[in-house]
Amino acid sequence: MVSIMQPFMDVESSRSYIDELYSVDPQKCLDALVCLKNSVIGSNRQKGSVIAQGVVPRLLQLLGDISGAITDRIRLEAAVTLGSLAKGTDQHVVALIDLGVVPLILQVLMTTPLVDPVTDGKTRINDLLIEACLRCLRTVFQHSSAPVHTIYQNPSLVPRLLSLASRSVTSQICIATILTTACKTAEEQNALSKGGAVETLAVQLDSSLPEVQLPALACLANMCYQNHTVSAMVAAASTNNTPQGRLVPAVLGQLMGREKSSLVQLEAARCVAYMHRAGALSATDPRVVYRTLPCLVRLCHRDRPPRERVAAAETLAYLTEVDTDLQRLASISNHLIPTLAEFLRPHPQVQDTSLSQDMRQAAFRAFASLGANDEDIRKRIIETQSLMEHVVSGLQDPGGPRVRLAAVRCLHSLSRSVQQLRTTFQDHAVWKPLMQLLHGADKGLEGRGEGEEDLLTVASSTLCNLLLEFSPSKEPILESGGVELLCSLTKRPDPALRLNGIWALMNVAFQAEQRVKSQILSCLGTDQIFRLLADPELAVLMKTLGLLRNLLSTKAHIDRIMGEHATHVMQAVILVLEDPEHPADVKEQALCILANVADGDRARDHIMANEDVLKKLMDYMMHSNVKLQVAAIFCVCNLVWKEEPGAAQRQARLRELGLYRILQQLRHTKDSQLFDKVKTALAQFFDP
């Protein structure tokens, strides 16, 4: 590639018509423009030279001149030449953007008159100028640095662009492509729908030309993505904007027919998939079940080009991500699982490393969606030849976070299987690359891209499953610094990471040995526990209480932990029980912690010695919420259990406070669960 700063190879021969671009003689200027246009067509070197010699500002001046001194033909040739320059290298496009080509072209598109060709002979030249500007804008907007947001700065721009679509086939293609590139956020989706894009694009679906249908489908898909309002508009739209017209979903179903080009099928399927996920079409809609899903499965097969296979697998992953019935149907359709497994193997015809990574990523994502809910599907995926080896390899992929993220999503989905945690996951020691990935992402997260943070989030979610009590991976993970890693996650600003960290610690603490519980308390620290109890995310608070509940289990452990941390534990419980903003589920967890404390031989003395806690128990025994009453009485049962040492003294103290009287009053409850708890508690009291 030649730098844009390299001059023409033959400066003298080009200088004459470069100079004549600035001539006041319209014919000389036009002739120079034609020569310039012809010189840059197909030559990136010539494009770079023209840009380096500062010719672009003159082209922009000629295009934008509406004084009448410049002929329409000159403006047209200037637009065509700019469009040719835009087809050069990335460097060339950036140079055009920096020189202001986008706002000028939009201004020309806004101001060029549209008149009836029957009454005005100038219409043809105007239409050609509009087409040339649209082609240039389409090319520029496909660059990642293009200021696509510019079309929304003037409220009249989008309606104006859409009005141009009826002028010609070229205009239809260009405008749909331009709007597709400028439709990435909810605000942009809504702006396009308010400007009339749905109606205009729906008309294009009825075209007999695939090159007109394709960009319209792509734009509609982008507009529908995660946007219920726009998706509902598309679902209700018709191709001729009348109640008698064909509804868009029906047309999309037809466009997925085998007789259509595979790209048209794919884009139509993407539209329906996005409409379904946005809530505009149900999972049982025939267009989803009988057209879209089979179409995407079919397009994953080896007879399709690799890029199409990748797009189909990615769309299929999104379509099936949340619905169990669609997952089951897809998994048994047309040998899909072995077909996706082919994506993970080396392909002689795929020499592009980036494409190979895209194929692996798409397969992992599809497997993650298919195995999200169904144990049988997970089993079939895992039993696919060499699948787990590919997943483990994917966790260590050196090509950036995207393949690693897809692999860990797949692993997370498969880790929901109890059987596989005990067998396949242990056989392949998947915890090792997972821990390496977590340690690497945790240490280097600051300053990294969004992909690394997503990677840490999904990997830590997977770790939660691998740390369940029955998982053989639990012990080696703890020996590899698992507790320290999880404690560090609870201090992250991202609530998802805090949740995963505390959730995994809760799993670690379940039926754990005393040394592991002590390690958690020592590493986490009481100050951090209090911060987590005050966390604005309710889920984090709930899992923190769950952690305390698991730590305070088994009599010996309860007594030892309360012997060292009683003040903090009681303070934490009171903090939760006294907060009027906490929902019943949170307070129930706090009461269950108290019940565990009450089960300790020595730990229960901390409750009996705390007047505030005893009064709180009485308050919750009379609470309007039955499950809080049940939890409070469960704690009382543990305090008064007559077979435990010191029961008589504790019963006497609770009688004195009026707790026995409350129990007697509750005997008349109509709730069966509460009645059983009250009956059990009263049976423990010795006769006075």
SEBA-292089 format. One record per residue (C-alpha): residue in three letters; x, y, z. Coordinates in steps of 0.1 Angstrom, whole numbers, plus 2048, in hexadecimal, padded with zeros to 3 digits. Layout:
N
ALAXYZ ...
This chain:
688
MET800800800 VAL80D8237F7 SER80B83F80F ILE7F385B806 MET810873808 GLN8218647E9 PRO81E87C7CB PHE8148727A8 MET82E85E796 ASP82E87777A VAL82889878B GLU82C8AE76C SER81389B757 SER7F989D772 ARG8008C177D SER7EE8D075F TYR7CC8C2766 ILE7D08C678C ASP7D68EB786 GLU7B88ED76E LEU7A18E178A TYR7A4904797 SER79C914775 VAL78092D772 ASP77891E750 PRO75D903758 GLN7678EE73A LYS78B8EC744 CYS7818E4768 LEU76A8C975C ASP7848BA745 ALA79E8BA762 LEU7848A9778 VAL77E88D75F CYS7A388775C LEU7A7887781 LYS78A86F785 ASN79885776B SER7BB85877B VAL7AF84D79E ILE798831793 GLY7A681079F SER7C781F7AB ASN7CD8247D0 ARG7EF8337C8 GLN7DE84E7B3 LYS7C38547CE GLY7DE8597E8 SER7F18717D2 VAL7D28867CA ILE7C98887EF ALA7EE8917F8 GLN7EE8AD7DF GLY7D18BE7F0 VAL7B88B97D4 VAL79B8AE7EB PRO7928D17F8 ARG78E8DD7D4 LEU7778BF7CC LEU7628C77EB GLN7618EB7E0 LEU7558E27BD LEU73B8CA7CB GLY72D8E37E4 ASP72B9017CC ILE7079097C5 SER70D92D7BA GLY707924795 ALA72B92B78B ILE73290678C THR71F8EF774 ASP70B8D2780 ARG7228BA76C ILE7408C777F ARG72F8C17A1 LEU72689E795 GLU74989678A ALA7568A37AB ALA73F88C7BE VAL74886E7A9 THR76D8757AF LEU7688787D4 GLY7568577D4 SER7738477C2 LEU78C8557DB ALA7768467F7 LYS77C8247E8 GLY7A18257F0 THR7B381B810 ASP7A7821833 GLN7C183D834 HIS7B184E816 VAL78E84C825 VAL79A85B846 ALA7A9877833 LEU78887E821 ILE77687D842 ASP78E895852 LEU78A8AD835 GLY7648AE83B VAL75689981F VAL73888C833 PRO7278AD83D LEU72C8BB81A ILE71C89D809 LEU6FF89E822 GLN6FA8C381A VAL6FA8BB7F4 LEU6E089F7FA MET6CA8B780E THR6CB8D37F5 THR6CB8C37D3 PRO6A88C97C4 LEU6928AB7BC VAL67C8B379F ASP6668A0786 PRO67A895767 VAL65B89C752 THR65D8C175B ASP6828C6760 GLY69F8B974A LYS6B78C0766 THR6A98A377B ARG6C088976C ILE6E089B775 ASN6D28A2798 ASP6CA87D79C LEU6ED874791 LEU6FC88D7A9 ILE6E787E7C5 GLU6F185B7BC ALA7168647BB CYS7138757DD LEU7018577EC ARG71B83F7DE CYS7378537ED LEU72585680F ARG71E83180F THR74382980A VAL74E842825 PHE73483683E GLN74281283C HIS76281E84D SER76481B873 SER76F83F877 ALA75284E862 PRO73C867875 VAL71C85486F HIS70B86788B THR70B886874 ILE6EB87B863 TYR6D887F883 GLN6E48A388B ASN6CA8B2873 PRO6A78A387A SER69F8A7855 LEU6BC893848 VAL6AE87084E PRO68C87783E ARG69E888821 LEU6B586A81B LEU69785381C SER684868803 LEU6A18647EB ALA69D83E7EB SER68183F7D1 ARG6988517B8 SER6AA8327AC VAL6B780F7B4 THR6D981D7BC SER6CA8357D4 GLN6B68197E6 ILE6D68047E9 CYS6EC8217F6 ILE6D383080E ALA6CB80E81F THR6F0807822 ILE6F782A830 LEU6DB82784A THR6E8804853 THR70A81185C ALA6FA82D870 CYS6E3817885 LYS6F68098A3 THR6E58188C2 ALA6C18198CF GLU6C083F8C8 GLU6CA83A8A4 GLN6B181D8A0 ASN6958348AD ALA6A0851898 LEU69E83C879 SER67D82E881 LYS66E851889 GLY67D85D868 GLY669843854 ALA68582984E VAL66F80B856 GLU65581483B THR67081C820 LEU6847FD826 ALA6657E7827 VAL65D7F2804 GLN6807E77F8 LEU6797C4805 ASP6617C07E8 SER67C7C77CE SER6867AC7B6 LEU6AA7B57BA PRO6BE7A47D5 GLU6D77C27D6 VAL6B97D87E0 GLN6AB7BF7F9 LEU6CC7B880B PRO6D47DB819 ALA6B07E0822 LEU6B07BF836 ALA6D17C8846 CYS6C47EA851 LEU6A37DC85E ALA6B77C2872 ASN6CD7DD882 MET6AE7F188A CYS69D7D389B TYR6BB7C88B0 GLN6B17CA8D5 ASN6967E48CE HIS6737D98D5 THR6627F88C8 VAL6737F88A6 SER66F7D28A4 ALA6497D58AA MET6487F088E VAL6597D9876 ALA6437BC87F ALA6247D1878 ALA6317E1858 SER6277D7835 THR63B7D9814 ASN6257F3804 ASN61C806824 THR5F77FD822 PRO5E27E5836 GLN5DE7D0817 GLY6037CB812 ARG6187AD81C LEU6247AF840 VAL6497B1844 PRO64D791859 ALA63B77D83E VAL65278C823 LEU670784839 GLY66476083B GLN66375E815 LEU68576E811 MET694750825 GLY68973880A ARG6A57227FB GLU6A07327D9 LYS6AC7547E6 SER6D075D7E8 SER6E0751808 LEU6E9775812 VAL6C577F80F GLN6BA761823 LEU6D376983E GLU6C978E841 ALA6A4785842 ALA6AC76B85E ARG6BF785871 CYS6A179D870 VAL68978387E ALA6A2777898 TYR6A679B8A5 MET6817A18A4 HIS67B7828B8 ARG69678B8D2 ALA6877AE8D5 GLY66579F8DD ALA6537A88BD LEU6507838B2 SER64B7668C9 ALA6617478CB THR6437338BD ASP63D74A89F PRO63F73587F ARG65774D86F VAL66F74788D VAL66A721890 TYR66571586C ARG67872F858 THR69374186B LEU6A1725880 PRO6A470C864 CYS6B272684D LEU6CE72F865 VAL6D670B86C ARG6D7705846 LEU6EF722841 CYS70771485B HIS7106F7844 ARG7306F2832 ASP7226F9810 ARG71F71E819 PRO73C737818 PRO74E73A83A ARG74375E841 GLU71E75483B ARG722736852 VAL73174D86D ALA71476686A ALA6FA74A86B ALA70973A88A GLU70B75B89C THR6E7763894 LEU6DC74089E ALA6EE7458BF TYR6DB7658C5 LEU6B97578BA THR6BB7388D1 GLU6CD7498EF VAL6AF74A907 ASP6947338FA THR69770E904 ASP67F7018E9 LEU6937138CE GLN6B37058DC ARG6A56E18DB LEU6986E58B8 ALA6B86F48AB SER6CD6D98BB ILE6BB6BD8A8 SER6B96D0887 ASN6CE6C5869 HIS6EC6B887C LEU6F26DA88B ILE7096D08A8 PRO7236BD892 THR7206D9878 LEU72A6F3892 ALA7466DD89F GLU7556DF87B PHE75A705882 LEU7736FC89C ARG78A6E7886 PRO7A46F486E HIS7976FB84B PRO7B06FA82E GLN79B71281B VAL79A72B838 GLN7BD73B838 ASP7B175C848 THR7BA75A86D SER79F774875 LEU78475F863 SER79073F875 GLN78C751896 ASP76975E88C MET75F73A885 ARG76B72D8A6 GLN75A74A8B8 ALA7397448A6 ALA73971F8AE PHE7407258D3 ARG72473F8D5 ALA70C7278C4 PHE71570B8DC ALA7117228F9 SER6EE72B8EF LEU6E47078E6 GLY6F06F9907 ALA6E271591D ASN6C570292C ASP6C36DE921 GLU6D86C2931 ASP6D46AA913 ILE6E06C58FB ARG6FF6CC911 LYS7076A7911 ARG7056A58EC ILE71B6C48E7 ILE7356B7900 GLU7356948F0 THR73D6A48CE GLN7606998C3 SER77C6AE8D2 LEU7636C98DC MET7716CE8FF GLU7956CF8F1 HIS78A6EB8DB VAL7796FE8F8 VAL7996FB90D SER7AD7078EF GLY7957248EA LEU79A73090E GLN7BF734905 ASP7BB7438E3 PRO7D675C8DC GLY7C37718C3 GLY7B27898DC PRO7957868F3 ARG77877F8DB VAL77F75A8D6 ARG7887558FA LEU767767904 ALA7527518ED ALA7647318FA VAL75E73B91E ARG739742916 CYS73771F908 LEU748711927 HIS73172593E SER71271692C LEU7206F292E SER72A6F7953 ARG7066F895D SER7066D295A VAL70C6C097B GLN7176A096A GLN7306B2953 LEU73F6C5970 ARG7466A4981 THR753692962 THR75D6A4942 PHE7686C4952 GLN77E6B196A ASP78C69B94E HIS7976B993A ALA7A16CE959 VAL78F6EC94A TRP7956FF96B LYS7BA704962 PRO7B671A943 LEU79872A953 MET7AD735971 GLN7C974095A LEU7B0755947 LEU7A1764966 HIS7C276D976 GLY7CE77D956 ALA7AE791950 ASP7AC79B975 LYS7D07A8976 GLY7CE7BB955 LEU7AA7C6954 GLU7B17EB95A GLY7B67FC938 ARG7AA7DF924 GLY78D7DE90C GLU7697D4913 GLY7707B1907 GLU7887AA924 GLU76E7B593E ASP75379F92E LEU76C78392E LEU772787954 THR74D78995A VAL744769947 ALA763756954 SER75B75E978 SER737753972 THR745732965 LEU75B730984 CYS73C73299A ASN73071298B LEU75270098E LEU7527099B3 LEU7326F89BC GLU7366DF9D8 PHE7346BF9C2 SER74D6CC9A8 PRO76F6BA9A8 SER77E6DB99B LYS7776ED9BC GLU7966E29CF PRO7B06E99B4 ILE7A070B9AD LEU7A47159D1 GLU7C87089D2 SER7CE71F9B3 GLY7C573F9C5 GLY7A073D9BF VAL79574E9E0 GLU7AD76C9DB LEU7A17709B7 LEU77C7709C1 CYS7827889DE SER7927A09C5 LEU77479E9AE THR75D7A99CB LYS76F7CA9CA ARG76A7D19A6 PRO7547EF99B ASP7417D9983 PRO7237CB996 ALA7237AB981 LEU7477A398C ARG73E7AA9B0 LEU7217939AE ASN73577799E GLY75077B9B8 ILE7397799D6 TRP72475E9C6 ALA7427489C0 LEU74E74E9E4 MET72C7439F0 ASN7307239DC VAL75271E9EB ALA746722A0E PHE72A708A0B GLN7336EAA21 ALA7576F6A20 GLU7726EDA39 GLN77A706A55 ARG79B70FA45 VAL78A71AA24 LYS77072EA37 SER78B73FA4B GLN79E747A2B ILE77F757A1C LEU77976DA3B SER79E776A3D CYS7A177FA19 LEU780791A15 GLY7817A3A36 THR7647B0A4A ASP7667D3A3C GLN7607C5A18 ILE7437B0A25 PHE7337CFA32 ARG7397E1A11 LEU7287C49FF LEU70B7C5A17 ALA7067E9A0E ASP70A7E29E8 PRO6F07F39D2 GLU6EB7D39BF LEU6D27BD9D1 ALA6E079D9C2 VAL7037A59D1 LEU6F37AB9F3 MET6DF78A9F1 LYS6FE7769E8 THR712786A04 LEU6F877BA1D GLY6F9759A0D LEU71F758A12 LEU71A761A37 ARG700746A3A ASN71772CA2B LEU734737A41 LEU71F734A60 SER71670FA5C THR7216F1A70 LYS7216F6A96 ALA7476F7A9A HIS74C70FA7D ILE730726A8A ASP73F727AAD ARG76272EAA0 ILE757749A87 MET74075AAA0 GLY75C759ABA GLU77176EAA3 HIS758783A90 ALA738784AA5 THR7377AAAA8 HIS7397AEA82 VAL720792A7A MET70679FA92 GLN70B7C2A86 ALA7067B7A62 VAL6E67A4A6A ILE6D77C2A7D LEU6E17D9A60 VAL6CD7C4A48 LEU6AF7BEA5E GLU6AC7E3A67 ASP6AD7F0A43 PRO6897F8A39 GLU6937F8A14 HIS69E7D4A13 PRO6857BBA04 ALA67879DA16 ASP691785A05 VAL6AF798A12 LYS6A1799A36 GLU699774A34 GLN6BD76DA2D ALA6C8781A4B LEU6B076EA61 CYS6BE74DA54 ILE6E1759A5D LEU6D475FA80 ALA6C573CA81 ASN6E672DA77 VAL6F7741A93 ALA6DD735AAB ASP6E7711AA2 GLY70A716AB1 ASP712709AD3 ARG72372AADE ALA719740AC1 ARG6F4742ACC ASP6FF755AEB HIS707773AD5 ILE6E2774ACB MET6D576FAEF ALA6EC78BAFB ASN6E07A4AE0 GLU6C07B4AEA ASP6BC7C5AC8 VAL6BE7A5AB6 LEU6A5794ACD LYS68C7B0AC8 LYS6917AEAA2 LEU689789AA4 MET669791AB6 ASP6607ACA9D TYR665794A80 MET650779A91 MET633791A8E HIS63C79DA6B SER62179FA50 ASN63778AA39 VAL633765A41 LYS65575AA34 LEU666773A4B GLN651766A68 VAL65C742A60 ALA68174CA5E ALA67F75EA7F ILE66E741A90 PHE688729A81 CYS6A373DA93 VAL68E73BAB4 CYS68C715AB0 ASN6B2713AB0 LEU6B4729ACE VAL69C716AE4 TRP6A36F2AD8 LYS69F6DFAF9 GLU6BA6C5AF1 GLU6D56E0AEF PRO6E96EAB0F GLY6DB70AB20 ALA6B9707B0F ALA6A570DB2F GLN6B772EB36 ARG6B273AB12 GLN68D730B13 ALA688743B34 ARG698762B25 LEU682761B06 ARG66375BB1B GLU66C77AB2F LEU66E78EB0F GLY64B782B04 LEU65776CAE7 TYR64574DAF4 ARG625761AF5 ILE62976BAD0 LEU62E747AC7 GLN60D73EAD8 GLN5FB759AC5 LEU60974CAA4 ARG5FA729AAA HIS5DA736A9B THR5EA73EA79 LYS5DA730A5A ASP5FC72CA48 SER606708A4A GLN62C70EA48 LEU62B728A63 PHE615712A78 ASP62D6F5A76 LYS64A70CA80 VAL63771AA9E LYS62D6F7AA9 THR6516ECAA8 ALA65D70AABB LEU643707AD7 ALA64A6E2ADA GLN66E6EAAE5 PHE6646FFB03 PHE6656EEB25 ASP6466F2B3A PRO649711B50 
